[in-house]
Amino acid sequence: KNYLVLVPIATKRNSCKLTTIRFKRTSTMVSFKLALIFGNVLCCYAFAPLPTSRGTIKPTLLNVASEAIINEQKSADTENKQLSHASILKVIDENHRNDATQACTYLPDEAQTETIDAVDAQPAVLYHSHPTPVLNEETVHALRSTARNYFEQRGENWGLQDVALDVLMSEASEWKQQLDDALTDVIYPLSRSGFMRDHPNSSLTVTSATIFVGGGYPGAAVTTTTLERDSSMVTVHIDLGADDINDGANQQHKVMGGLFMESLVDDAVDDATSAVVGPLTPGQLVVHRSKERTAAMILPSNLHEIETESKKQNKQSGLDNPTRTNILKTAETARHYCLRLTLTVKNTENQEETVEAPAEERSYRLRSFARFRVEDRARFLTLAGIIDVNDYENHFWLGFDYSARANTENEVDIAQRTSDINKAIFHLQKAAELC
């Protein structure tokens, strides 16, 4: 569905025009927020006094990026304090190499792949879910019990918790071998064929392995992980099931896991459960690109039946009554566990050599740097947008950064403020086109 946001832009003295931004989907969850933000941030500048000879600036991606970089290079003092783009990217590439070669050495790498011939273009697939569990019941139980014992010993078996898999390695004899087999026989081939065919002559490797647990107390959150992206190339979600339910009233329906995917929100307008991959059987996995924003969920086993029955009774559908109520009740009844792995590619020829990190990872890390360096935010985000031109988040955050600049209380030349407003419009329009 299309969503239109009307944005006022100052054009000349005491007048303005309305610019329309069309959002093709709701998966970014920003469509309605933009209307509110622009109403507060930009309307106050719609009637700002401007020179009558100055028209509205119409930037392009190239001149917006170039202007941002050139402006940063004008000040000699600033230049001396800032890292060059090459230095920034070198740090990112070294971090990528360290993660790929040192993070999870206790887990096997993918066997080196040969050159893959070009294949015909295929429809984009958001995720792959193996039809049968990749971990057997004994392995799932061993992982869950080991994690539970760890949290109980630390007095932390409540709320949302997580633990790195290598911390549990002392008791790994029960599950290590099957997890290794699952990686080499299922996870790596599924990831390679589904999302990594454009990275031949490389080897997939695990950069993080973490067990997450949540639920089992009054008011428990229905998610066991935050709705977020990961910094690597591919994310693997493996359901590990739930502890026994003590509430007899809920024994008829099992507590199961699932994965909420932001990119499926468009399809959830009429059916909320379509944005959820699951319920998943313990040991079952979901593989998706790390750039997809997801969150692990705790679900009732009859989730789809609840949604269907709700529609039949003409009750409010979606994540409202009764679907939402049942999900919330289920999350309160049992502790649920999941294992999340992140994968990236490594240089198989010379692991000591620092090679260029994938564009997706460079872009992600630049956005992370921008969060903590306010003075360099626009520069880092602009560089991220140049490196990965198809990632809408680079334009999205640049748009808000320029909006904040235009809304500053400091004395700013009106021409500069107008330029910032128009750049904000440009980048948010670009984000809407890409998302």
Order of alpha helices (4+ residues) and beta strands (2+ residues): beta-beta-alpha-alpha-alpha-alpha-beta-alpha-beta-alpha-alpha-beta-beta-beta-beta-beta-beta-alpha-alpha-beta-alpha-alpha-alpha-alpha
